[in-house]
Amino acid sequence: MCVPPDAEPPIVSNGAPVETKLMTLTASDGNRFAAFVAKAPTPTGAGIVILPDVRGLFKFYEDLAVRFAEQGINAVAIDYFGRTAGVGERDADFPFMDHVAQTTAAGVAADTRAAVEYLRSPEGGANRSIFTVGFCFGGAQSWLQAANGHGLAGAIGFYGRPGPTRDGAPGPAARAKEMTCPVLALMAGADQGIPPEAVDELRTAFEQAGLRHEVVVYPGAPHSFFDRSYEQYAEASADAWRRCLAFIRENS
């Protein structure tokens, strides 16, 4: 798993009055899925789709959406499991891995497109520049969205894998030449599931594709270090957050 159910983003709220709501979006294949929307009180014209870890949509990512909105970035955090678990809220006992096993790259792409279209709509803020950010399972999925024709301004991934997706579809390394926007990879140097050679594979794929990219590795940091409970990695988390905001600002 990635972050636990009681995890919190390692970003202190600035107190801006963010408007939030939980809603249902509909993908082009008819799938209905839950999405948490956070509207910036002072929008910058940028919007972001948040792709969670294997747990799908829960409080950590709702809080993260609010943190983005506090920075002027309209945010939508999506759930992956509308096709298999419906749109209802879930508790910590939800058997998420049973549902992760049923996800497909095509399904995530369709759901992401619905969120992108929402952010571009007047209701979603008529945002001009749309980004994705994802974590673990969502990290790789975020980079993949750069190759899925959404017209993104950039794609950010935390500790994602370069290889094929769970349904056997080509992963970020294989699809790097299809990517049409800059990418940012924020990786954990002590990630037992993503060794240095996997990070090198990702970096090499981006380089060979001629893609504008940055791959940042935080030495000694574990998988899922971007979590308030990891006090010893607060500096890495703060740097990663600064890089996310700078990436969005520079590519908007």
Secondary structure as GFF3:
##gff-version 3
##sequence-region A 1 252
A	DSSP	beta_strand	19	26	.	.	.	ID=ss1
A	DSSP	beta_strand	32	39	.	.	.	ID=ss2
A	DSSP	beta_strand	46	51	.	.	.	ID=ss3
A	DSSP	alpha_helix	59	70	.	.	.	ID=ss4
A	DSSP	beta_strand	73	78	.	.	.	ID=ss5
A	DSSP	alpha_helix	82	85	.	.	.	ID=ss6
A	DSSP	alpha_helix	96	100	.	.	.	ID=ss7
A	DSSP	alpha_helix	105	120	.	.	.	ID=ss8
A	DSSP	beta_strand	129	135	.	.	.	ID=ss9
A	DSSP	alpha_helix	137	145	.	.	.	ID=ss10
A	DSSP	beta_strand	154	158	.	.	.	ID=ss11
A	DSSP	three_ten_helix	176	178	.	.	.	ID=ss12
A	DSSP	beta_strand	183	188	.	.	.	ID=ss13
A	DSSP	alpha_helix	196	208	.	.	.	ID=ss14
A	DSSP	beta_strand	213	218	.	.	.	ID=ss15
A	DSSP	three_ten_helix	231	233	.	.	.	ID=ss16
A	DSSP	alpha_helix	234	251	.	.	.	ID=ss17
###
